Amino acid sequence: MATPQHPVACMSVDVEDWFQTENFKCVLDPARWDEFALRVESATDWILERMAETGAKGTFFTLGWVAERCPSLVRRIVEQGHELASHGHAHELVTKQTPEVFREDIRRAKGILEDCGGVRVIGYRAPSFSITDWAVKVLHEEGYKYDSSHFPTLAHDRYGHLSGAGAEDVIFQPIEGFWEVGMSTVSLGRKGIPWAGGAYFRLIPGGMFRNGIRKILKERSPYVFYIHPWEIDVDQPRLPGVPLTKRLRHYTNLRLAPGRFAELCREFKWTTIREVLEPQLGANAWSL
């Protein structure tokens, strides 16, 4: 399918708190989440402030669980001109859910977000990008119009897979009437080197990372970046008992992320996934 004719950079934020990451589920039962003070609101506000300084716009994939507890944050996201989208409700890997449980999770999240934000929610991102073919069909049936979870990397223990899609597939329809906006990679055949955000953004030197963005924008469009609010929360608590590999995934170079994020906001022009898809979906797709 045709992609936009000019280079486009999409900013996306996966709105979840530090204690909700997959890295910590081995030591922290989700049933205990309410025991922790919320830090996601102040961290997301910091991101909103940096974006406002440069006029950047983005898509905020927000947990229904967070929206229930921080409805004013959801309203601020919408009022500041960003796109509100769904990250599901309970931040459970899609690959660990049955289709019935998944349906209830995404339906619940959509309802909460729409009630809080006063806008239609049609975009979804799977926790840890754990999308599957069957989940796409359920999303479509539940009124979602697009997913942004396809991440065709060389190897990852959590990422899902969409049949027949490779690193060169940026925007495509996995099923008729439903769109996929893939995460960005530096191409290596049908797979790719992750270049979209997260730990890769913190581990790869900043200048090299920005050069990679320029390369992707030159070769194809759009570029899709993601960040979590907890990644700029350098003073977040340190959980005991977390295995070394998971500690490295979560904590490495957190201190560098705020400065690097601010640099990205200044250097590139950022927009929403909604804007990229409007030629396919129409401007009325987001109306309640």
Backbone bond lengths (Angstrom), bond angles and torsions (degrees), N, CA, C in turn:
res aa  C-N    CA-C-N  psi(-1)  N-CA   C-N-CA  omega(-1)  CA-C   N-CA-C  phi
1 M - - - 1.447 - - 1.507 109.05 -
2 A 1.326 116.97 160.38 1.453 120.98 -179.14 1.520 110.35 -77.21
3 T 1.313 115.96 133.46 1.447 121.99 173.65 1.517 108.38 -98.24
4 P 1.357 119.00 166.45 1.453 120.18 -178.47 1.526 111.58 -55.11
5 Q 1.345 116.25 150.94 1.455 121.51 -172.17 1.521 113.16 -83.78
6 H 1.317 118.50 -5.85 1.453 120.55 177.59 1.522 108.61 -128.21
7 P 1.331 117.82 154.02 1.465 119.31 -178.16 1.524 111.49 -60.82
8 V 1.313 116.15 131.62 1.460 121.56 -178.56 1.522 108.78 -128.29
9 A 1.334 115.97 133.45 1.461 121.32 175.95 1.518 108.60 -113.45
10 C 1.326 116.71 121.36 1.463 122.68 -179.56 1.523 109.81 -101.33
11 M 1.320 116.04 123.92 1.462 121.39 173.30 1.521 108.70 -91.57
12 S 1.327 116.77 134.09 1.461 119.85 174.10 1.517 109.82 -136.80
13 V 1.331 114.87 144.72 1.459 122.75 -178.82 1.520 108.16 -126.38
14 D 1.321 116.91 123.87 1.468 121.75 176.56 1.525 107.51 -92.65
15 V 1.330 116.40 102.22 1.460 122.05 -169.64 1.523 110.07 -84.23
16 E 1.322 114.10 99.61 1.468 123.59 178.43 1.516 107.69 -147.83
17 D 1.314 118.41 159.06 1.457 121.02 -179.35 1.522 110.68 -92.43
18 W 1.317 115.56 167.21 1.472 121.04 -173.00 1.523 113.09 -60.62
19 F 1.324 117.65 -33.58 1.463 121.15 -175.48 1.529 112.48 -82.47
20 Q 1.329 117.97 -0.74 1.460 121.24 -176.76 1.527 113.66 -100.24
21 T 1.320 117.82 3.47 1.461 120.21 -177.53 1.531 111.41 -73.85
22 E 1.317 114.73 153.90 1.463 120.74 178.85 1.521 111.21 -61.93
23 N 1.329 117.29 -29.21 1.465 121.01 -178.90 1.518 113.07 -59.06
24 F 1.333 117.46 -26.89 1.458 120.57 -172.69 1.526 113.89 -101.79
25 K 1.333 117.86 -2.43 1.460 118.87 -176.46 1.523 112.98 -67.60
26 C 1.333 116.64 -18.19 1.463 119.45 177.86 1.531 112.08 -71.56
27 V 1.334 117.32 -18.03 1.467 120.59 -179.49 1.528 112.69 -126.20
28 L 1.330 117.09 -6.96 1.461 119.87 -174.78 1.518 110.50 -135.12
29 D 1.345 116.27 110.44 1.459 121.96 178.00 1.534 109.28 -70.60
30 P 1.345 117.98 130.67 1.467 119.83 177.52 1.522 113.66 -54.47
31 A 1.320 117.50 -22.51 1.457 119.83 177.75 1.530 111.75 -63.75
32 R 1.324 116.73 -15.73 1.469 121.27 -178.83 1.532 112.78 -95.92
33 W 1.324 118.50 0.74 1.461 120.32 -174.32 1.529 112.49 -54.34
34 D 1.324 117.68 -38.24 1.465 120.01 -177.39 1.520 113.10 -70.74
35 E 1.323 117.84 -5.46 1.464 120.72 176.47 1.531 111.75 -77.55
36 F 1.328 117.06 -15.78 1.462 121.10 -173.82 1.524 111.38 -102.85
37 A 1.329 114.82 142.74 1.465 119.80 175.21 1.528 109.04 -67.83
38 L 1.320 116.07 136.15 1.460 120.36 -179.76 1.523 110.66 -71.95
39 R 1.338 115.09 131.11 1.457 121.50 175.00 1.536 111.38 -116.06
40 V 1.331 115.95 -7.55 1.455 120.95 -173.88 1.527 112.53 -66.13
41 E 1.328 117.78 -32.67 1.462 119.61 -176.38 1.523 111.29 -67.78
42 S 1.325 117.37 -48.92 1.462 119.56 -179.26 1.525 111.13 -66.71
43 A 1.337 117.32 -36.64 1.469 120.27 179.47 1.527 110.99 -67.52
44 T 1.328 116.81 -40.73 1.461 119.79 178.14 1.519 110.88 -67.91
45 D 1.326 117.14 -37.09 1.459 119.71 176.21 1.531 111.22 -61.61
46 W 1.331 117.30 -36.68 1.469 120.25 176.84 1.531 110.03 -61.72
47 I 1.328 116.88 -43.08 1.459 120.92 177.59 1.532 110.41 -63.00
48 L 1.326 117.10 -44.25 1.458 120.85 178.70 1.533 111.14 -59.91
49 E 1.316 116.82 -39.32 1.467 120.36 179.15 1.522 111.47 -64.69
50 R 1.341 117.33 -44.36 1.468 119.70 179.48 1.531 110.53 -63.82
51 M 1.310 116.79 -37.69 1.460 119.75 179.57 1.526 111.04 -69.61
52 A 1.329 116.79 -38.68 1.465 120.31 179.34 1.523 111.32 -63.75
53 E 1.316 117.09 -33.75 1.465 121.15 -179.21 1.521 112.18 -61.99
54 T 1.319 117.79 -28.85 1.465 121.53 -176.51 1.522 113.27 -114.90
55 G 1.317 117.02 1.13 1.462 120.17 -179.04 1.513 113.77 77.31
56 A 1.322 117.67 14.92 1.464 121.15 -179.78 1.527 110.33 -70.77
57 K 1.324 116.14 142.70 1.458 122.20 174.66 1.526 108.55 -120.40
58 G 1.328 116.37 153.22 1.455 119.02 -177.67 1.511 112.54 -154.80
59 T 1.324 114.66 173.72 1.456 123.47 177.42 1.521 108.36 -105.61
60 F 1.332 116.55 125.16 1.458 122.39 -176.39 1.527 108.95 -106.95
61 F 1.346 115.09 100.31 1.465 121.97 177.22 1.534 107.59 -79.73
62 T 1.321 115.81 103.63 1.461 121.85 -166.95 1.527 111.31 -110.28
63 L 1.322 115.50 135.35 1.460 120.44 175.20 1.523 110.56 -67.80
64 G 1.335 116.80 137.17 1.446 120.10 173.43 1.514 111.38 -59.75
65 W 1.328 117.05 -35.77 1.477 122.35 178.57 1.519 110.20 -58.92
66 V 1.328 116.92 -42.86 1.463 121.24 178.94 1.525 110.02 -68.82
67 A 1.319 117.76 -43.21 1.463 121.44 -178.18 1.528 111.31 -60.68
68 E 1.325 117.48 -37.69 1.466 120.88 177.86 1.517 111.48 -58.81
69 R 1.321 117.09 -36.05 1.459 122.53 -174.86 1.528 113.32 -96.38
70 C 1.312 116.62 -18.95 1.475 121.09 -178.27 1.521 110.67 -132.36
71 P 1.335 118.37 57.91 1.474 119.39 -177.15 1.527 113.19 -62.15
72 S 1.331 117.70 -31.51 1.468 119.43 179.66 1.525 110.90 -67.42
73 L 1.332 118.32 -30.68 1.458 121.49 175.65 1.531 110.17 -64.19
74 V 1.308 116.60 -43.74 1.467 120.71 178.13 1.522 109.98 -59.43
75 R 1.325 116.36 -42.33 1.472 119.50 179.87 1.524 110.75 -65.11
76 R 1.326 118.23 -38.42 1.460 120.45 179.48 1.527 111.14 -65.23
77 I 1.314 116.59 -39.15 1.467 120.61 177.59 1.523 109.88 -57.25
78 V 1.331 116.13 -47.41 1.468 120.95 -178.33 1.524 110.54 -69.28
79 E 1.327 117.55 -45.13 1.471 121.77 -176.66 1.525 112.00 -62.40
80 Q 1.338 116.69 -28.02 1.457 119.95 -179.52 1.532 112.58 -88.52
81 G 1.312 116.84 9.91 1.454 120.86 170.73 1.511 115.74 87.60
82 H 1.331 117.74 16.15 1.448 121.10 178.60 1.526 110.58 -94.26
83 E 1.317 115.71 164.33 1.463 120.93 177.06 1.524 109.71 -87.94
84 L 1.322 116.40 132.25 1.461 122.63 174.52 1.524 108.89 -95.67
85 A 1.328 116.65 126.93 1.460 121.91 179.97 1.524 109.04 -138.31
86 S 1.319 116.33 173.97 1.459 122.30 -171.67 1.530 112.51 -103.01
87 H 1.323 114.61 138.20 1.472 122.49 171.75 1.527 109.69 -112.76
88 G 1.353 114.70 19.77 1.457 119.55 -173.91 1.516 109.86 80.91
89 H 1.321 116.09 -174.57 1.464 119.67 -178.04 1.527 112.95 -102.28
90 A 1.324 116.82 -52.34 1.463 120.65 -167.72 1.522 114.35 -104.08
91 H 1.324 117.93 5.23 1.477 123.18 179.29 1.530 112.16 53.79
92 E 1.308 115.15 48.76 1.459 121.48 174.95 1.519 108.15 -104.89
93 L 1.334 116.31 138.42 1.453 120.06 177.50 1.526 110.23 -55.29
94 V 1.315 116.45 134.40 1.463 120.32 178.61 1.522 110.36 -58.27
95 T 1.317 116.13 -38.82 1.461 121.52 -177.23 1.524 113.04 -67.73
96 K 1.342 118.02 -9.59 1.464 121.75 176.81 1.523 111.93 -104.29
97 Q 1.341 116.47 4.76 1.455 120.66 -179.37 1.532 110.52 -110.30
98 T 1.312 115.74 153.38 1.456 120.05 168.30 1.524 108.08 -81.50
99 P 1.311 118.40 159.68 1.470 119.40 176.40 1.528 112.98 -55.42
100 E 1.329 117.07 -35.28 1.465 120.27 -179.24 1.528 111.07 -68.88
101 V 1.316 117.48 -43.54 1.464 121.17 178.79 1.528 110.27 -66.53
102 F 1.331 115.99 -41.29 1.458 120.61 178.67 1.531 110.85 -61.11
103 R 1.317 116.84 -43.92 1.457 121.08 179.92 1.533 110.35 -58.28
104 E 1.310 116.47 -46.15 1.464 119.94 -179.73 1.527 111.17 -64.52
105 D 1.330 117.37 -38.67 1.465 121.96 -179.62 1.524 111.05 -63.07
106 I 1.325 117.69 -49.20 1.470 119.95 -176.28 1.529 111.53 -73.72
107 R 1.332 117.01 -29.90 1.463 120.36 177.20 1.528 109.89 -68.48
108 R 1.329 115.56 -43.47 1.467 120.11 179.72 1.529 110.95 -63.01
109 A 1.340 116.34 -46.51 1.461 120.52 -179.58 1.526 111.18 -61.03
110 K 1.311 117.04 -44.62 1.466 121.60 -178.86 1.527 110.92 -59.47
111 G 1.322 116.30 -44.31 1.461 120.23 -179.28 1.519 112.38 -64.41
112 I 1.318 116.54 -43.76 1.470 120.76 -179.63 1.522 110.63 -64.38
113 L 1.325 116.77 -46.64 1.455 120.77 -177.81 1.527 111.31 -64.11
114 E 1.320 117.40 -41.80 1.456 120.08 179.84 1.522 111.39 -67.14
115 D 1.319 117.48 -36.78 1.468 120.82 177.19 1.524 110.84 -65.59
116 C 1.320 116.56 -41.26 1.471 120.73 -177.84 1.523 111.68 -74.24
117 G 1.332 116.44 -42.68 1.454 120.55 -172.53 1.512 115.20 -91.15
118 G 1.331 117.33 -19.42 1.450 120.35 -179.08 1.520 113.73 69.36
119 V 1.337 117.00 20.26 1.464 122.24 178.52 1.520 108.85 -131.55
120 R 1.319 116.00 159.89 1.451 120.61 177.69 1.532 109.50 -77.45
121 V 1.307 116.54 135.28 1.465 122.71 178.90 1.519 108.50 -107.01
122 I 1.343 116.57 117.59 1.464 119.41 -178.04 1.528 112.67 -126.09
123 G 1.333 117.38 -0.72 1.459 120.98 -179.68 1.515 111.73 -108.93
124 Y 1.316 116.27 150.63 1.470 122.18 -177.24 1.524 109.59 -142.01
125 R 1.326 114.87 145.77 1.470 121.34 167.67 1.516 108.94 -133.29
126 A 1.320 116.36 129.67 1.459 121.66 -178.32 1.521 111.27 -74.34
127 P 1.328 118.12 141.89 1.464 120.15 172.64 1.525 110.62 -53.94
128 S 1.328 115.88 130.57 1.463 122.22 -178.60 1.532 112.53 54.27
129 F 1.339 116.33 26.28 1.473 122.09 175.71 1.535 112.85 59.62
130 S 1.334 116.08 31.01 1.466 121.39 -172.83 1.529 112.35 -86.00
131 I 1.319 116.58 48.59 1.462 121.27 -177.06 1.539 110.62 -76.17
132 T 1.321 116.14 153.93 1.465 122.34 177.41 1.530 109.09 -138.86
133 D 1.322 116.72 164.41 1.466 120.67 178.43 1.521 111.75 -59.69
134 W 1.323 117.17 -44.13 1.454 118.60 -177.31 1.528 111.60 -67.99
135 A 1.339 117.57 -31.23 1.461 120.61 -179.96 1.523 111.28 -66.81
136 V 1.331 116.59 -35.83 1.464 120.36 177.59 1.527 110.50 -59.17
137 K 1.314 116.82 -42.18 1.465 120.90 179.73 1.532 110.88 -63.95
138 V 1.333 117.00 -40.67 1.464 120.47 178.94 1.529 110.61 -66.78
139 L 1.320 117.34 -42.13 1.460 121.01 177.76 1.531 110.71 -57.30
140 H 1.313 116.16 -45.75 1.460 121.42 179.94 1.527 110.57 -61.20
141 E 1.312 117.11 -43.23 1.462 121.79 -179.99 1.527 112.07 -65.19
142 E 1.342 117.23 -28.50 1.463 121.63 -177.89 1.530 113.40 -91.64
143 G 1.329 117.27 9.97 1.453 120.01 173.15 1.511 115.90 94.76
144 Y 1.318 117.49 2.38 1.460 120.07 173.45 1.527 108.27 -77.41
145 K 1.335 115.57 149.24 1.461 120.84 -178.29 1.524 112.93 -110.15
146 Y 1.337 117.35 -19.24 1.460 118.71 178.76 1.525 111.07 -153.12
147 D 1.309 114.11 159.58 1.460 123.78 173.83 1.527 107.93 -125.50
148 S 1.327 116.06 149.65 1.460 120.40 174.92 1.523 108.57 -133.17
149 S 1.340 115.63 70.71 1.461 121.96 -177.09 1.521 113.48 -132.14
150 H 1.325 116.96 -15.58 1.464 121.00 -178.38 1.527 109.57 -60.11
151 F 1.352 116.08 120.54 1.472 120.77 -174.66 1.527 107.74 -139.07
152 P 1.345 117.61 85.64 1.467 121.93 -171.94 1.528 113.01 -80.29
153 T 1.325 116.44 66.61 1.458 121.04 -177.96 1.529 111.14 -87.17
154 L 1.338 114.49 169.93 1.467 120.36 179.85 1.520 111.50 -61.41
155 A 1.321 116.99 -42.11 1.470 120.31 -179.27 1.521 109.09 -166.13
156 H 1.313 116.28 140.08 1.462 121.46 173.43 1.517 107.92 -163.69
157 D 1.334 116.08 140.48 1.461 119.95 -173.39 1.522 113.54 -82.09
158 R 1.339 118.64 -6.74 1.459 120.21 -177.18 1.523 112.82 -118.69
159 Y 1.297 117.58 -28.90 1.454 119.77 -173.30 1.522 110.82 -63.95
160 G 1.323 114.66 143.36 1.451 120.44 176.58 1.520 111.21 -85.38
161 H 1.323 115.59 -163.39 1.462 120.19 -174.51 1.517 109.34 -153.28
162 L 1.331 115.56 137.41 1.453 121.35 172.97 1.522 108.55 -111.14
163 S 1.292 116.30 128.22 1.466 121.76 -172.81 1.524 111.50 -59.04
164 G 1.324 114.73 133.03 1.451 121.06 173.18 1.510 116.37 78.52
165 A 1.335 118.45 1.77 1.462 121.29 -177.24 1.521 110.51 -102.16
166 G 1.329 115.75 137.73 1.455 121.30 179.30 1.513 111.68 -123.84
167 A 1.346 115.71 -173.34 1.459 121.30 -176.32 1.522 112.36 -64.26
168 E 1.329 116.73 -25.61 1.470 119.46 -178.63 1.521 112.37 -79.39
169 D 1.335 117.40 -10.50 1.459 121.53 -179.40 1.529 109.25 -87.92
170 V 1.329 116.31 102.47 1.458 121.65 -177.01 1.525 110.38 -92.40
171 I 1.327 117.13 -54.98 1.460 122.36 174.94 1.522 107.87 -124.68
172 F 1.330 116.20 125.12 1.464 119.44 -178.80 1.522 109.28 -156.88
173 Q 1.327 115.35 169.40 1.460 121.30 178.00 1.527 109.35 -106.43
174 P 1.328 118.38 106.24 1.463 119.29 175.97 1.524 112.15 -67.89
175 I 1.331 116.22 -29.89 1.459 122.29 170.51 1.527 107.36 -139.79
176 E 1.305 117.22 158.15 1.458 121.64 -176.77 1.530 110.84 -59.47
177 G 1.329 115.94 126.94 1.457 121.03 176.56 1.507 114.78 87.29
178 F 1.317 117.83 4.54 1.468 121.45 -179.44 1.531 108.07 -134.27
179 W 1.331 116.38 133.39 1.454 121.46 -172.90 1.520 112.42 -109.63
180 E 1.301 114.87 148.72 1.467 122.67 174.16 1.524 108.09 -118.34
181 V 1.325 116.05 131.74 1.465 122.64 173.56 1.527 106.33 -115.92
182 G 1.324 115.95 104.47 1.457 120.96 -171.44 1.514 113.64 -75.58
183 M 1.327 115.07 157.37 1.448 121.85 175.42 1.525 109.46 -77.76
184 S 1.323 116.38 150.54 1.459 120.74 -170.72 1.527 113.03 -82.48
185 T 1.324 113.78 140.54 1.459 122.40 175.20 1.525 108.53 -138.14
186 V 1.313 114.95 158.30 1.455 120.75 166.73 1.520 106.03 -88.39
187 S 1.322 117.00 118.20 1.461 121.83 -168.77 1.523 113.09 -62.86
188 L 1.324 113.45 139.35 1.454 122.60 172.06 1.520 105.77 -142.86
189 G 1.342 115.77 82.87 1.456 120.16 -173.84 1.517 109.94 70.45
190 R 1.336 117.24 -138.75 1.456 122.02 179.62 1.515 112.25 -79.17
191 K 1.323 117.24 -10.77 1.450 121.85 176.54 1.520 108.59 -109.70
192 G 1.335 116.05 -175.76 1.447 118.07 -177.45 1.511 112.51 -154.73
193 I 1.324 115.09 163.52 1.455 122.43 173.84 1.523 107.13 -89.47
194 P 1.352 119.46 123.89 1.467 120.85 -175.72 1.526 111.62 -56.34
195 W 1.340 115.59 132.20 1.467 120.13 -178.91 1.532 109.61 -146.21
196 A 1.321 115.75 39.88 1.460 119.38 -173.24 1.519 114.10 -115.00
197 G 1.308 118.91 -17.22 1.456 119.33 -178.29 1.517 111.02 144.69
198 G 1.339 115.68 -154.15 1.455 120.88 178.75 1.518 112.73 61.73
199 A 1.324 116.56 -144.45 1.463 121.56 -178.71 1.522 111.41 -61.81
200 Y 1.350 117.22 -31.28 1.464 120.18 178.96 1.531 110.28 -61.78
201 F 1.315 115.94 -39.60 1.465 122.31 179.09 1.527 110.79 -64.13
202 R 1.338 116.08 -34.54 1.462 119.65 -179.38 1.525 112.94 -83.08
203 L 1.327 117.22 -27.60 1.467 120.93 -176.10 1.532 112.98 -88.11
204 I 1.326 117.10 -38.24 1.464 120.99 -179.06 1.518 108.76 -76.54
205 P 1.338 119.47 131.82 1.471 120.70 178.39 1.527 111.97 -50.93
206 G 1.341 115.65 141.50 1.454 120.66 -172.12 1.517 114.51 -55.87
207 G 1.337 117.05 -46.12 1.457 120.30 179.98 1.513 111.90 -62.64
208 M 1.321 116.57 -41.02 1.460 121.19 178.74 1.526 110.63 -65.23
209 F 1.323 115.80 -39.32 1.465 119.46 179.97 1.523 110.65 -63.80
210 R 1.314 117.18 -43.63 1.464 120.32 -179.93 1.528 110.85 -67.07
211 N 1.326 116.88 -35.55 1.467 119.54 175.40 1.522 111.04 -62.41
212 G 1.337 115.92 -37.76 1.461 119.93 177.40 1.519 111.95 -63.66
213 I 1.335 116.25 -38.35 1.466 119.87 176.87 1.523 110.12 -61.72
214 R 1.326 116.25 -45.16 1.470 119.88 179.18 1.527 110.90 -59.97
215 K 1.318 116.40 -40.17 1.466 120.80 179.76 1.524 110.59 -63.34
216 I 1.330 116.78 -44.66 1.462 120.57 -179.77 1.519 110.57 -64.53
217 L 1.338 117.17 -43.36 1.460 120.68 179.67 1.527 111.71 -64.04
218 K 1.314 115.88 -32.35 1.463 119.68 179.45 1.522 111.62 -73.01
219 E 1.335 115.91 -36.89 1.459 120.47 -174.33 1.526 113.08 -85.40
220 R 1.334 116.17 -35.14 1.456 119.49 -177.46 1.528 108.30 -161.58
221 S 1.311 116.14 168.56 1.450 120.85 -176.58 1.524 108.43 -140.95
222 P 1.322 120.15 147.65 1.446 126.36 0.76 1.524 112.71 -90.54
223 Y 1.335 115.07 173.51 1.459 121.76 166.41 1.522 107.20 -98.60
224 V 1.330 118.12 135.32 1.466 122.23 -179.23 1.529 109.30 -120.65
225 F 1.331 115.63 120.97 1.463 122.81 178.65 1.528 109.29 -110.90
226 Y 1.337 116.72 149.93 1.462 119.76 174.56 1.521 110.61 -138.10
227 I 1.312 115.31 151.17 1.460 121.97 175.34 1.520 107.96 -148.33
228 H 1.331 116.84 155.14 1.459 122.27 174.66 1.533 108.75 -107.78
229 P 1.317 119.19 144.51 1.469 119.81 176.88 1.528 113.17 -55.50
230 W 1.328 117.91 -34.65 1.463 118.70 -178.98 1.530 112.48 -67.32
231 E 1.331 117.43 -16.01 1.456 119.34 179.99 1.525 113.32 -75.05
232 I 1.331 117.49 -16.45 1.461 119.18 174.61 1.533 110.78 -106.32
233 D 1.329 117.03 5.84 1.468 123.44 179.28 1.532 108.89 -94.20
234 V 1.321 115.93 79.79 1.471 120.10 -171.06 1.524 112.58 -69.50
235 D 1.326 118.09 -19.03 1.468 121.24 -177.95 1.526 112.96 -98.83
236 Q 1.319 117.60 13.97 1.464 120.14 -179.44 1.522 111.17 -61.05
237 P 1.340 117.99 153.17 1.467 120.88 179.91 1.524 112.40 -60.96
238 R 1.317 115.84 154.87 1.469 122.94 174.70 1.524 108.30 -106.23
239 L 1.319 116.54 117.51 1.461 120.89 -179.40 1.515 110.98 -78.59
240 P 1.329 118.74 133.89 1.466 120.16 174.88 1.525 111.14 -77.35
241 G 1.316 116.10 154.31 1.459 121.60 172.96 1.507 115.49 83.84
242 V 1.334 118.88 1.83 1.461 121.08 179.61 1.525 108.96 -76.89
243 P 1.337 119.10 128.49 1.472 121.49 -179.76 1.531 111.51 -56.25
244 L 1.327 115.63 152.13 1.455 121.61 -174.48 1.531 112.58 -54.95
245 T 1.323 117.40 -46.96 1.466 119.35 -176.51 1.518 111.13 -61.60
246 K 1.324 117.56 -37.67 1.465 120.72 -179.81 1.526 110.78 -74.83
247 R 1.328 118.04 -34.12 1.465 120.59 174.30 1.519 110.67 -62.42
248 L 1.321 116.05 -42.11 1.460 119.54 179.46 1.526 111.24 -63.44
249 R 1.328 116.82 -42.08 1.461 120.43 178.83 1.527 111.43 -59.53
250 H 1.307 115.31 -40.61 1.464 119.50 -171.56 1.529 112.83 -85.93
251 Y 1.331 118.08 -45.22 1.456 120.78 -167.52 1.527 115.57 -97.97
252 T 1.337 118.81 -19.61 1.460 120.32 -173.15 1.536 111.53 -59.12
253 N 1.320 115.24 126.09 1.473 124.00 174.76 1.526 114.04 60.63
254 L 1.334 117.83 26.55 1.461 118.96 175.05 1.532 110.90 -57.60
255 R 1.329 116.08 -35.51 1.471 119.79 -177.32 1.529 112.43 -62.98
256 L 1.344 117.37 -22.49 1.455 120.81 -178.69 1.527 113.19 -86.46
257 A 1.320 116.25 -20.79 1.467 119.94 -171.08 1.527 114.13 -62.71
258 P 1.340 120.71 -43.89 1.471 118.41 -178.93 1.524 113.29 -58.29
259 G 1.318 117.35 -47.08 1.458 120.14 179.59 1.510 112.64 -64.30
260 R 1.318 116.85 -40.82 1.467 120.55 179.80 1.524 110.97 -66.71
261 F 1.334 116.67 -38.49 1.460 119.57 178.41 1.526 110.45 -64.07
262 A 1.319 117.19 -44.37 1.461 120.75 178.56 1.529 110.99 -59.84
263 E 1.333 117.39 -38.62 1.465 121.34 177.33 1.524 111.44 -62.87
264 L 1.341 116.44 -42.17 1.465 119.73 178.20 1.527 111.01 -61.52
265 C 1.329 116.32 -42.45 1.468 119.56 -179.72 1.516 110.89 -61.45
266 R 1.328 117.14 -37.16 1.459 120.73 -178.60 1.527 112.60 -75.46
267 E 1.333 117.10 -35.76 1.457 120.01 -169.52 1.524 114.42 -84.85
268 F 1.348 117.53 -32.37 1.461 120.51 -174.99 1.525 110.48 -117.25
269 K 1.322 115.37 157.17 1.461 121.15 175.41 1.527 108.02 -93.43
270 W 1.332 116.27 118.93 1.452 121.26 -171.83 1.526 111.01 -108.40
271 T 1.323 114.63 141.51 1.450 120.62 177.21 1.529 109.45 -135.70
272 T 1.330 114.99 -176.17 1.460 121.39 -177.79 1.528 111.06 -95.24
273 I 1.311 115.93 159.89 1.462 119.95 172.08 1.525 109.69 -65.02
274 R 1.322 115.91 -33.79 1.472 120.43 176.42 1.521 111.13 -53.59
275 E 1.332 117.48 -47.04 1.461 120.32 -177.60 1.524 111.08 -62.85
276 V 1.324 116.96 -39.00 1.458 120.97 -179.61 1.532 111.01 -65.16
277 L 1.331 116.53 -35.81 1.463 120.29 -175.77 1.524 114.27 -90.45
278 E 1.317 118.54 -7.27 1.468 119.49 -177.10 1.528 113.58 -57.01
279 P 1.360 119.74 -35.90 1.470 117.64 177.11 1.524 113.20 -61.19
280 Q 1.339 117.02 -29.36 1.458 120.66 179.81 1.532 112.25 -87.27
281 L 1.339 117.11 -37.60 1.460 120.88 -171.91 1.521 113.31 -99.61
282 G 1.316 117.24 -26.47 1.459 120.57 -176.13 1.511 111.84 91.09
283 A 1.304 116.89 150.73 1.470 121.67 -175.92 1.515 112.57 -66.08
284 N 1.342 119.14 -22.44 1.455 121.59 -176.73 1.522 113.57 -83.98
285 A 1.328 117.27 -3.24 1.468 120.19 -175.88 1.518 112.21 -63.27
286 W 1.336 116.99 -22.87 1.473 120.68 -176.04 1.513 112.60 -98.28
287 S 1.329 117.98 4.44 1.471 121.16 -178.80 1.517 110.56 -82.79
288 L 1.328 115.65 135.30 1.465 119.85 176.91 1.535 110.37 -72.18
